[in-house]
Amino acid sequence: MDFTPLSPDDKRQFYEQGYLVVRNALDEDSVAALLKAGDALVASSRTEDRQCMNEGRFDGFRNVIAIDDAFVPLLTNPRTVPLIVQLFGPRIHLTTSHLIYRAPDPEGTPHTERLPGWHRDIMYTSDDLGFAHTPRLEMKCAYYLTDLSAPHSGATLLSPGSNHAKERIAIDPATGDPANVLEPSLRPGDAVFFENRTWHAGGRNTSGRTRKAVMFGYSFGWVKPMDYAVMPRALASKTCEIGRQLLGLNGDAEGRFIPGGDVRPLTEWCEKHGVAYEPQP
């Protein structure tokens, strides 16, 4: 995996504001391949691993990397993953790969409706530990495959700085959003990083077009995956050694204990490129 440096300003932006926009994270050919695979899946009758809500307005598949090989290259995308390693360190793995199609809002949809609503990630972490004690555990890398440059095209809304909030953020009932809501303007192939504590929601989609995205989540190695228990061994041959670490497939094939831990090629990658990870609050 090639090295892409992260600027001090981008690092500060992510740690302080809880998000970072990465332009041109995917080239046109990659976007086209992902759209072809995603469209075929959503148009299919497959129900396994499918997440479909609100009468199909929110549709997609969990652990999509194990469903279609078109999504495998995202695992070690050189435009994004080196940045993730610089922000989260080398001891990480993939916890989710989620294809999400967000259909246009039907006529008469309240302007305050959000699908999904404002929330933090990793399920019930804040409920279990308290909002004041929720740690930074995961980063989502959301790749957008359709044009979201116009307002109300279904982009993921963000509340900058809410990653440091010690309680639930206030939602204005008149707007459906917090006072500092951010709707990023995105082109096909752009990506957005946001951490689990950053409050976010699905924005309005009055564009008349389906918003199409795929979100990969990376967490520290000791955080339980969201979409799977064990990845299929067949994926090991479809990626590199770093990819196998991210999939949890570098260890013993029988799941036996390995003294000293699993093979960690990302640690060697960091040493090679002079990446020194420093934990952040």
C-alpha contacts under 8 A as a table, 3 or more apart, distances in Angstrom:
res1	aa1	res2	aa2	distance
1	M	76	T	6.89
1	M	77	N	7.94
1	M	78	P	6.12
1	M	82	P	7.90
1	M	242	I	7.77
2	D	78	P	5.78
2	D	82	P	7.65
3	F	78	P	7.02
3	F	82	P	6.03
3	F	273	H	7.07
4	T	78	P	6.86
4	T	79	R	6.61
4	T	82	P	5.80
4	T	83	L	6.72
5	P	82	P	7.43
5	P	83	L	6.83
6	L	10	D	6.47
6	L	11	K	6.64
6	L	83	L	5.78
6	L	86	Q	7.12
7	S	10	D	5.22
7	S	11	K	6.27
8	P	11	K	5.06
8	P	12	R	6.09
9	D	12	R	5.10
9	D	13	Q	6.05
10	D	13	Q	4.92
10	D	14	F	6.22
10	D	20	L	6.96
11	K	14	F	5.29
11	K	15	Y	6.28
11	K	87	L	7.08
12	R	15	Y	5.30
12	R	16	E	5.86
13	Q	16	E	5.38
13	Q	17	Q	5.50
13	Q	18	G	7.18
13	Q	19	Y	6.95
13	Q	20	L	6.59
14	F	17	Q	5.44
14	F	18	G	4.78
14	F	19	Y	4.81
14	F	20	L	5.43
14	F	193	F	7.98
14	F	194	F	7.64
15	Y	18	G	5.54
15	Y	19	Y	7.68
15	Y	280	Q	7.40
16	E	161	G	6.17
16	E	163	N	7.95
17	Q	160	P	4.82
17	Q	161	G	4.07
17	Q	162	S	7.20
17	Q	163	N	6.95
18	G	160	P	6.27
18	G	161	G	5.85
18	G	162	S	7.11
18	G	163	N	5.42
18	G	194	F	5.62
18	G	195	E	5.81
18	G	197	R	7.58
18	G	198	T	5.59
19	Y	160	P	7.11
19	Y	192	V	6.99
19	Y	193	F	5.22
19	Y	194	F	4.19
19	Y	195	E	6.69
19	Y	198	T	7.47
20	L	192	V	5.73
20	L	193	F	5.02
20	L	194	F	6.60
21	V	190	D	7.45
21	V	191	A	5.97
21	V	192	V	4.48
21	V	193	F	6.31
22	V	25	A	6.09
22	V	80	T	7.64
22	V	190	D	5.93
22	V	191	A	5.04
22	V	192	V	5.91
22	V	193	F	7.60
23	R	189	G	7.28
23	R	190	D	4.60
23	R	191	A	6.32
24	N	27	D	6.49
24	N	188	P	7.89
24	N	189	G	5.18
24	N	190	D	4.85
24	N	191	A	7.42
25	A	79	R	5.40
25	A	80	T	6.58
25	A	143	Y	7.63
25	A	189	G	5.52
25	A	190	D	5.27
25	A	191	A	5.87
26	L	30	S	5.93
26	L	31	V	6.34
26	L	79	R	7.64
26	L	143	Y	7.96
26	L	189	G	4.43
26	L	190	D	6.72
27	D	30	S	5.39
27	D	31	V	6.33
27	D	189	G	6.22
28	E	31	V	5.12
28	E	32	A	6.14
28	E	189	G	7.19
29	D	32	A	5.09
29	D	33	A	6.21
30	S	33	A	5.14
30	S	34	L	6.20
31	V	34	L	5.20
31	V	35	L	6.09
31	V	145	L	5.89
31	V	188	P	7.09
31	V	189	G	6.16
32	A	35	L	5.12
32	A	36	K	6.17
33	A	36	K	5.19
33	A	37	A	6.32
33	A	70	A	6.56
34	L	37	A	5.17
34	L	38	G	5.87
34	L	70	A	6.11
34	L	71	F	6.78
34	L	145	L	7.76
35	L	38	G	5.02
35	L	39	D	5.78
35	L	145	L	6.89
35	L	212	K	7.89
36	K	39	D	5.36
36	K	40	A	6.27
37	A	40	A	5.28
37	A	41	L	6.34
37	A	68	D	7.10
37	A	70	A	6.53
38	G	41	L	5.18
38	G	42	V	6.21
38	G	99	L	7.18
39	D	42	V	5.29
39	D	43	A	6.02
40	A	43	A	5.18
40	A	44	S	6.11
41	L	44	S	5.13
41	L	46	R	7.37
41	L	60	G	7.99
42	V	45	S	7.93
42	V	59	D	7.16
42	V	60	G	6.33
42	V	101	Y	7.97
46	R	50	R	7.30
47	T	50	R	5.18
49	D	61	F	5.48
49	D	62	R	5.36
49	D	63	N	7.16
50	R	59	D	7.52
50	R	60	G	5.78
50	R	61	F	4.34
50	R	62	R	6.32
51	Q	58	F	7.83
51	Q	59	D	5.80
51	Q	60	G	5.38
51	Q	61	F	5.59
51	Q	62	R	6.96
52	C	55	E	7.46
52	C	56	G	5.61
52	C	57	R	7.70
52	C	58	F	5.66
52	C	59	D	4.26
52	C	60	G	6.29
53	M	56	G	5.44
53	M	57	R	6.50
53	M	58	F	5.21
53	M	59	D	6.42
54	N	57	R	5.48
54	N	58	F	6.31
55	E	58	F	7.69
56	G	59	D	5.56
56	G	103	A	7.58
57	R	101	Y	7.74
57	R	102	R	5.66
57	R	103	A	4.71
57	R	104	P	7.18
57	R	105	D	7.61
58	F	100	I	7.00
58	F	101	Y	5.92
58	F	102	R	4.84
58	F	103	A	6.48
58	F	115	L	7.56
59	D	100	I	5.86
59	D	101	Y	5.15
59	D	102	R	6.56
60	G	98	H	7.15
60	G	99	L	5.01
60	G	100	I	4.56
60	G	101	Y	5.77
61	F	64	V	5.80
61	F	98	H	5.78
61	F	99	L	5.17
61	F	100	I	6.93
62	R	96	T	7.07
62	R	97	S	6.00
62	R	98	H	4.61
62	R	99	L	6.54
62	R	227	D	5.91
63	N	66	A	5.88
63	N	67	I	7.14
63	N	96	T	5.92
63	N	97	S	4.75
63	N	98	H	5.98
63	N	227	D	5.36
63	N	228	Y	6.83
64	V	67	I	4.94
64	V	68	D	6.42
64	V	71	F	7.00
64	V	97	S	5.57
64	V	98	H	6.01
64	V	99	L	6.43
65	I	68	D	5.93
65	I	69	D	6.52
65	I	70	A	7.77
65	I	71	F	5.13
65	I	72	V	5.55
65	I	97	S	6.17
66	A	69	D	7.19
66	A	231	M	7.50
66	A	232	P	7.20
66	A	235	L	7.22
68	D	71	F	6.19
68	D	72	V	7.71
69	D	72	V	5.24
70	A	73	P	7.01
71	F	74	L	5.75
71	F	75	L	7.60
72	V	75	L	5.62
72	V	238	K	7.46
72	V	239	T	7.36
73	P	76	T	6.04
73	P	77	N	6.08
73	P	239	T	7.77
74	L	77	N	4.81
74	L	216	F	7.98
75	L	81	V	7.60
75	L	94	L	7.91
75	L	216	F	7.82
75	L	243	G	6.33
75	L	246	L	7.56
76	T	80	T	7.89
76	T	81	V	5.73
76	T	242	I	7.49
76	T	243	G	6.09
77	N	80	T	5.67
77	N	81	V	5.60
78	P	81	V	5.78
78	P	82	P	6.14
79	R	82	P	7.00
79	R	83	L	7.54
80	T	83	L	5.32
80	T	84	I	6.38
80	T	141	C	7.82
81	V	84	I	4.86
81	V	85	V	6.22
82	P	85	V	5.14
82	P	86	Q	6.35
83	L	86	Q	5.11
83	L	87	L	6.36
84	I	87	L	5.07
84	I	88	F	5.87
84	I	89	G	7.59
84	I	139	M	7.75
85	V	88	F	5.13
85	V	89	G	4.70
85	V	90	P	5.62
85	V	92	I	7.87
86	Q	89	G	5.61
86	Q	90	P	7.93
86	Q	275	V	6.52
86	Q	276	A	7.61
86	Q	277	Y	6.23
87	L	277	Y	7.16
88	F	91	R	7.98
88	F	92	I	7.38
88	F	219	S	7.85
88	F	220	F	7.54
88	F	277	Y	7.19
88	F	279	P	7.78
89	G	92	I	6.97
89	G	276	A	7.94
89	G	277	Y	5.18
89	G	278	E	7.78
90	P	264	R	7.73
90	P	266	L	5.00
90	P	267	T	5.22
90	P	270	C	6.97
90	P	277	Y	7.91
91	R	220	F	5.86
91	R	221	G	5.65
91	R	264	R	7.22
91	R	266	L	7.23
91	R	267	T	7.29
92	I	218	Y	6.41
92	I	219	S	5.31
92	I	220	F	4.25
92	I	221	G	4.64
92	I	246	L	6.56
93	H	218	Y	5.53
93	H	219	S	5.66
93	H	220	F	6.29
93	H	221	G	5.38
93	H	245	Q	6.61
93	H	246	L	3.99
93	H	247	L	6.17
93	H	248	G	6.74
94	L	97	S	7.72
94	L	216	F	7.31
94	L	217	G	5.89
94	L	218	Y	4.59
94	L	219	S	6.48
94	L	225	P	7.12
94	L	246	L	5.16
94	L	247	L	5.82
94	L	248	G	7.96
95	T	216	F	7.71
95	T	217	G	5.42
95	T	218	Y	5.59
95	T	219	S	6.35
95	T	223	V	7.99
95	T	224	K	7.09
95	T	225	P	4.01
95	T	226	M	5.38
95	T	227	D	6.56
95	T	228	Y	7.76
96	T	215	M	7.57
96	T	216	F	5.56
96	T	217	G	4.89
96	T	218	Y	7.27
96	T	225	P	6.57
96	T	226	M	5.62
96	T	227	D	5.31
96	T	228	Y	7.87
97	S	214	V	7.00
97	S	215	M	5.65
97	S	216	F	4.40
97	S	217	G	6.40
97	S	227	D	7.42
98	H	214	V	5.48
98	H	215	M	5.06
98	H	216	F	6.39
99	L	212	K	7.88
99	L	213	A	6.10
99	L	214	V	4.30
99	L	215	M	6.44
100	I	212	K	6.10
100	I	213	A	5.35
100	I	214	V	5.84
100	I	215	M	7.68
101	Y	210	T	6.45
101	Y	211	R	5.71
101	Y	212	K	4.67
101	Y	213	A	6.43
102	R	154	G	6.96
102	R	205	N	7.88
102	R	210	T	5.47
102	R	211	R	4.97
102	R	212	K	6.47
103	A	205	N	7.31
103	A	209	R	6.75
103	A	210	T	4.33
103	A	211	R	6.35
104	P	154	G	7.82
104	P	205	N	4.95
104	P	206	T	5.75
104	P	207	S	6.54
104	P	208	G	5.32
104	P	209	R	5.82
104	P	210	T	5.71
104	P	211	R	7.75
105	D	109	T	6.21
105	D	204	R	7.01
105	D	205	N	5.49
105	D	206	T	5.84
105	D	208	G	7.84
106	P	109	T	5.81
109	T	113	E	7.13
110	P	113	E	5.49
111	H	175	T	7.35
111	H	176	G	7.65
111	H	204	R	7.31
112	T	173	P	7.37
112	T	174	A	7.12
112	T	175	T	5.41
112	T	176	G	4.25
112	T	177	D	7.57
113	E	117	G	7.58
113	E	176	G	6.59
113	E	204	R	7.37
114	R	117	G	4.73
114	R	118	W	7.29
114	R	176	G	7.37
114	R	201	A	6.30
114	R	202	G	5.44
114	R	203	G	5.80
114	R	204	R	6.50
115	L	201	A	6.67
115	L	202	G	4.74
115	L	203	G	6.86
115	L	204	R	7.80
116	P	201	A	5.60
116	P	202	G	5.11
117	G	200	H	7.81
117	G	201	A	5.09
117	G	202	G	6.54
118	W	177	D	7.92
118	W	199	W	6.21
118	W	200	H	5.26
118	W	201	A	4.48
118	W	202	G	7.75
119	H	199	W	5.26
119	H	200	H	5.72
119	H	201	A	6.54
120	R	123	M	7.63
120	R	196	N	5.77
120	R	197	R	5.36
120	R	198	T	6.05
120	R	199	W	4.99
120	R	200	H	6.71
121	D	195	E	7.93
121	D	196	N	4.57
121	D	197	R	6.59
121	D	198	T	7.92
122	I	125	T	6.07
122	I	138	E	7.81
122	I	196	N	6.41
122	I	226	M	7.86
124	Y	127	D	5.03
124	Y	128	D	6.02
125	T	128	D	5.16
125	T	129	L	5.96
125	T	130	G	7.62
125	T	134	T	6.60
126	S	129	L	5.23
126	S	130	G	4.77
126	S	131	F	4.80
126	S	133	H	7.45
126	S	134	T	5.45
127	D	130	G	5.40
127	D	131	F	7.02
129	L	132	A	8.00
129	L	133	H	5.86
129	L	134	T	6.06
130	G	133	H	5.37
130	G	134	T	6.27
131	F	134	T	5.44
131	F	165	A	7.42
131	F	166	K	5.18
131	F	167	E	5.11
131	F	168	R	7.08
132	A	165	A	7.15
132	A	166	K	3.98
132	A	167	E	6.21
133	H	166	K	7.45
134	T	197	R	7.28
135	P	197	R	7.58
135	P	281	P	7.67
136	R	195	E	6.82
136	R	196	N	6.41
136	R	197	R	6.45
136	R	281	P	7.43
137	L	195	E	7.54
137	L	196	N	6.48
137	L	219	S	5.80
137	L	220	F	6.51
137	L	223	V	7.45
138	E	195	E	5.64
138	E	196	N	5.34
138	E	217	G	6.63
138	E	218	Y	5.61
138	E	219	S	4.31
138	E	220	F	7.04
139	M	193	F	6.55
139	M	194	F	5.67
139	M	195	E	4.31
139	M	196	N	6.15
139	M	217	G	5.57
139	M	218	Y	5.38
139	M	219	S	6.45
140	K	192	V	7.81
140	K	193	F	5.50
140	K	194	F	5.40
140	K	195	E	6.09
140	K	196	N	7.44
140	K	215	M	6.32
140	K	216	F	5.69
140	K	217	G	4.32
140	K	218	Y	6.52
141	C	191	A	6.50
141	C	192	V	5.78
141	C	193	F	4.66
141	C	194	F	6.93
141	C	215	M	5.57
141	C	216	F	5.17
141	C	217	G	6.11
141	C	218	Y	7.99
142	A	191	A	5.28
142	A	192	V	5.16
142	A	193	F	6.37
142	A	213	A	6.79
142	A	214	V	5.87
142	A	215	M	4.16
142	A	216	F	6.34
143	Y	189	G	6.41
143	Y	190	D	6.08
143	Y	191	A	4.39
143	Y	192	V	6.73
143	Y	213	A	5.54
143	Y	214	V	5.35
143	Y	215	M	6.05
144	Y	147	D	7.83
144	Y	186	L	7.46
144	Y	187	R	7.35
144	Y	188	P	5.66
144	Y	189	G	5.76
144	Y	190	D	5.81
144	Y	191	A	6.06
144	Y	212	K	6.29
144	Y	213	A	4.46
144	Y	214	V	6.74
145	L	187	R	7.74
145	L	188	P	4.55
145	L	189	G	5.68
145	L	190	D	7.77
145	L	211	R	7.74
145	L	212	K	5.45
145	L	213	A	5.46
145	L	214	V	7.91
146	T	187	R	6.72
146	T	188	P	4.77
146	T	189	G	7.87
146	T	211	R	6.06
146	T	212	K	5.79
146	T	213	A	7.54
147	D	150	A	7.84
147	D	153	S	7.93
147	D	186	L	6.41
147	D	187	R	4.80
147	D	188	P	5.25
147	D	211	R	7.96
148	L	151	P	7.31
148	L	153	S	5.33
148	L	154	G	7.13
148	L	155	A	6.25
148	L	185	S	5.88
148	L	186	L	4.84
148	L	187	R	5.82
148	L	188	P	7.62
148	L	211	R	7.76
149	S	153	S	7.59
149	S	184	P	7.93
149	S	185	S	4.43
149	S	186	L	4.92
149	S	187	R	5.95
150	A	153	S	6.16
150	A	185	S	6.77
151	P	183	E	7.51
151	P	185	S	7.48
152	H	155	A	7.19
152	H	203	G	6.53
152	H	204	R	4.98
152	H	205	N	4.98
152	H	206	T	5.68
152	H	207	S	6.65
153	S	203	G	7.45
153	S	204	R	6.53
153	S	205	N	4.50
153	S	206	T	6.06
153	S	207	S	5.15
153	S	209	R	7.75
153	S	211	R	6.95
154	G	202	G	6.41
154	G	203	G	4.76
154	G	204	R	5.15
154	G	205	N	4.25
154	G	206	T	7.66
154	G	207	S	7.93
154	G	211	R	5.85
155	A	183	E	6.55
155	A	184	P	6.86
155	A	185	S	7.82
155	A	186	L	7.87
155	A	202	G	6.54
155	A	203	G	5.49
155	A	204	R	7.73
155	A	205	N	7.89
155	A	211	R	7.51
156	T	183	E	6.82
156	T	184	P	7.59
156	T	200	H	6.67
156	T	201	A	5.74
156	T	202	G	4.85
156	T	203	G	5.59
157	L	181	V	6.64
157	L	182	L	5.68
157	L	183	E	4.93
157	L	184	P	7.21
157	L	200	H	5.34
157	L	201	A	5.16
157	L	202	G	6.02
157	L	203	G	5.59
158	L	181	V	5.81
158	L	182	L	5.11
158	L	183	E	6.62
158	L	198	T	7.20
158	L	199	W	6.12
158	L	200	H	4.52
158	L	201	A	6.82
159	S	162	S	5.67
159	S	178	P	6.98
159	S	180	N	5.93
159	S	181	V	4.99
159	S	182	L	6.11
159	S	198	T	6.69
159	S	199	W	5.58
159	S	200	H	6.28
160	P	163	N	7.55
160	P	180	N	6.97
160	P	181	V	7.33
160	P	182	L	7.15
160	P	198	T	7.24
161	G	164	H	5.99
161	G	165	A	7.36
161	G	198	T	7.20
162	S	165	A	4.87
162	S	169	I	7.46
162	S	197	R	6.98
162	S	198	T	5.20
162	S	199	W	5.94
163	N	195	E	7.33
163	N	196	N	7.65
163	N	197	R	4.43
163	N	198	T	4.25
163	N	199	W	6.98
164	H	197	R	7.40
164	H	198	T	7.96
165	A	168	R	7.22
165	A	169	I	7.19
169	I	178	P	7.03
169	I	199	W	7.93
170	A	178	P	5.81
171	I	175	T	7.96
171	I	176	G	6.03
171	I	177	D	5.06
171	I	178	P	4.58
171	I	179	A	7.51
172	D	175	T	5.54
172	D	176	G	5.47
172	D	177	D	5.57
172	D	178	P	5.84
172	D	179	A	7.14
173	P	176	G	5.10
173	P	177	D	7.48
177	D	181	V	6.22
178	P	181	V	5.48
183	E	203	G	7.68
186	L	190	D	6.04
187	R	190	D	5.67
194	F	198	T	6.36
195	E	198	T	5.55
196	N	199	W	7.87
205	N	208	G	7.30
205	N	209	R	7.83
205	N	210	T	7.98
205	N	211	R	7.77
206	T	209	R	7.89
219	S	222	W	7.97
219	S	223	V	6.20
220	F	223	V	5.63
221	G	224	K	7.89
225	P	228	Y	6.03
225	P	229	A	6.80
228	Y	231	M	6.63
230	V	248	G	7.74
231	M	235	L	7.48
231	M	247	L	6.56
231	M	248	G	7.23
231	M	249	L	7.38
232	P	235	L	5.92
232	P	236	A	7.98
233	R	236	A	5.61
233	R	249	L	6.92
234	A	237	S	6.15
234	A	238	K	7.48
235	L	238	K	5.22
235	L	239	T	7.03
236	A	239	T	6.00
236	A	240	C	7.76
236	A	243	G	7.90
236	A	244	R	5.74
236	A	247	L	8.00
236	A	249	L	6.30
237	S	240	C	7.71
239	T	242	I	7.89
239	T	243	G	5.40
239	T	244	R	6.57
240	C	243	G	5.02
240	C	244	R	6.23
241	E	244	R	5.01
241	E	245	Q	6.43
241	E	250	N	7.43
241	E	265	P	6.68
242	I	245	Q	5.14
242	I	246	L	6.42
242	I	264	R	7.79
242	I	265	P	5.67
242	I	266	L	6.11
243	G	246	L	5.02
243	G	247	L	6.23
244	R	247	L	5.00
244	R	248	G	6.05
244	R	249	L	4.88
244	R	250	N	5.40
245	Q	248	G	5.05
245	Q	249	L	5.92
245	Q	250	N	5.30
245	Q	263	V	7.26
245	Q	264	R	6.45
245	Q	265	P	7.15
245	Q	266	L	7.85
246	L	249	L	7.67
247	L	250	N	7.94
248	G	251	G	6.87
249	L	252	D	7.83
249	L	253	A	7.57
250	N	262	D	6.45
250	N	263	V	5.90
250	N	264	R	7.98
251	G	255	G	7.15
251	G	258	I	7.39
251	G	262	D	5.16
251	G	263	V	6.60
252	D	255	G	5.24
252	D	256	R	5.80
252	D	257	F	7.53
252	D	258	I	7.15
253	A	256	R	7.64
257	F	261	G	7.80
258	I	261	G	5.33
258	I	262	D	6.44
264	R	267	T	5.68
264	R	268	E	7.32
265	P	268	E	5.19
265	P	269	W	6.22
266	L	269	W	4.74
266	L	270	C	6.09
267	T	270	C	5.18
267	T	271	E	6.38
268	E	271	E	5.05
268	E	272	K	6.14
269	W	272	K	5.10
269	W	273	H	6.31
270	C	273	H	5.26
270	C	274	G	5.79
270	C	275	V	4.67
270	C	276	A	7.04
271	E	274	G	5.15
271	E	275	V	6.21
271	E	276	A	7.78
272	K	275	V	7.82
